[in-house]
Amino acid sequence: MINTTNSPTVHGDDALQNALSILQELGKRAFDLETRPGKANPELMKDRQARHRLATSIFLRLRKNRPFTATELTTLHELCITSDSEEDAERSARLYTELTGTVAPSIMDVRGLRVPLRAMFVQLWAKGNVTLPHTFTVSGVWAKYPDLKSCSQTFIYNASGPKTSNIHRSTRSFQYRVNWQSPTDISFQELWDSAPAVVDKQREIRSIGNGGGQPISHTWRGFSALQNYIRPL
């Protein structure tokens, strides 16, 4: 399927548990790397940069490691795509409070959570647990978690042309919106049916001055490279 909505679509009964498990593992990685004293109780730390690095642990402790609901998964996505703008700072703080039940003591607690959340969604997508909307971004993920890059290098990544081409970049971005795990999953009928909604989303992004991505034709041409493997319509 192709996600043409503004929110993640969830697949599988294990999706929500996997989301929590992935975030716990990312929190543990940050905790193990932290050298500042006081990390056993990160929510009490005064060092703003340390709080940024341990934001995942702080978040999970405030939630008491409660499982996520489907609605909260959508809220997590809304939080992870926020920026550092003043408007988004207010919005992200509100979303954080919705998820934890408490006001973040430091904005660093909120900002430090965004990239781990993006990494969580990439891993959920790789497991087939979610398809992601046009607003999703992997910004910062590969720099912070270079070992996770391989899980996004699917058949789409490998078959969509030279790695520096517009077609490759467009197709790779689009891959997070589908749950196609092999070339035989691709359906041009789905691509064709989704085209109006995809174009509308691109216009929506451009209208708010947020780019809009490559033309949809680049994505279609990227998938065409696999035409010998595509199932008949």
C-alpha positions, 0 to 999 in steps of 0.5 A: 500500500501507499501512504497518502495521509498525513500520519503513519499507518500501522501494520501488524499486531507487534508494531506498538510493542516494537516501537517501545522496544526500539526506543528503549534500545536507542535510549540504552545506547545513549545511556551507555555512551554518556560520561557525565555524572548523574546519568542514573537519574537523567531527568535531574541533570542540570547539564543541558547538552547531557539532557539532549543526549539522554532525551530518550531515557528521560522521555521513557522514564517520565512515561514509566515505559508505558506501551504506546497507543496507535494515537500516541504513535501518530503524536510521536511522528508529529513531534519528530518532524518539528523544527527549531522555529519558535512556532514549532518549539511551542507545538513540540512542547505541547506534544511532549506534554501529551505524551508524558503527562508533564511539562518538559523541564528543558527544551533540550529534552524535546529537541534531543528526542526528535532524531531518535524518534526518526530512527525508531520510525525507520526501523519500524518501516524496515520491519514492515510495521509502518508506512510513513507520510510525505512529511517524514524526514530522516534528517540527522538519523544517519549521522547519529546512527550510521549503523542503521543506514543499511536497513533503509538500503532495500531493493528500492535503494539498490535499483533506483539509479545512480546514488547521486541522481534526482531519480534515486533521491526521489525514489528513496524518499518515496520508499518510506511511504510504501510497504513493498519489501520486494520487486514483486510487491510493486503495483503500478496500479497503486502508483497510478491511483495514488498520483493525484494525492501525491501531487497534492501533497507536493503542492501542500509542502511547497505552499508552506515553503518547505521544498516539495521534493522532486517531481513525482515523475522521478519516482515513477521512473525509479520504480520503472527500473524494476519493470521486469519484476513487477507483477502484472496489473 
